[in-house]
């Protein structure tokens, strides 16, 4: 395989991986937002009912951290 073909192949892989990572990051952020909303609902309902959240319940679990930002490839 000549260097030009190898470079084209690697650039194609790079673009595909970049797209996959961006999609995974979007999915992660959506799930994180959903987690925070459900956690807030559990806390709110617990306060309304006057019942403390169960031990180990989502109300006590910390929100997941965002993944490290990947550098943009031009």
BELLIN-V379278 format. One record per backbone hydrogen bond with DSSP energy under -0.5 kcal/mol. NH is the residue of the N-H (numbers start at 1). CO is the residue of the C=O. If there is no record, write none. Layout:
BEGIN
nh co
NH CO
NH CO
END
This chain:
BEGIN
nh co
6 2
7 3
8 4
9 5
10 6
11 7
12 8
13 9
14 10
15 11
16 12
17 13
18 14
19 15
20 16
21 17
22 18
23 19
24 20
25 21
26 22
27 23
28 24
29 25
30 26
31 27
32 28
33 29
34 30
35 31
36 32
37 33
38 34
39 35
40 36
41 37
42 38
43 39
44 40
45 41
46 42
47 43
48 44
49 45
50 46
51 46
57 54
60 57
61 57
74 72
END
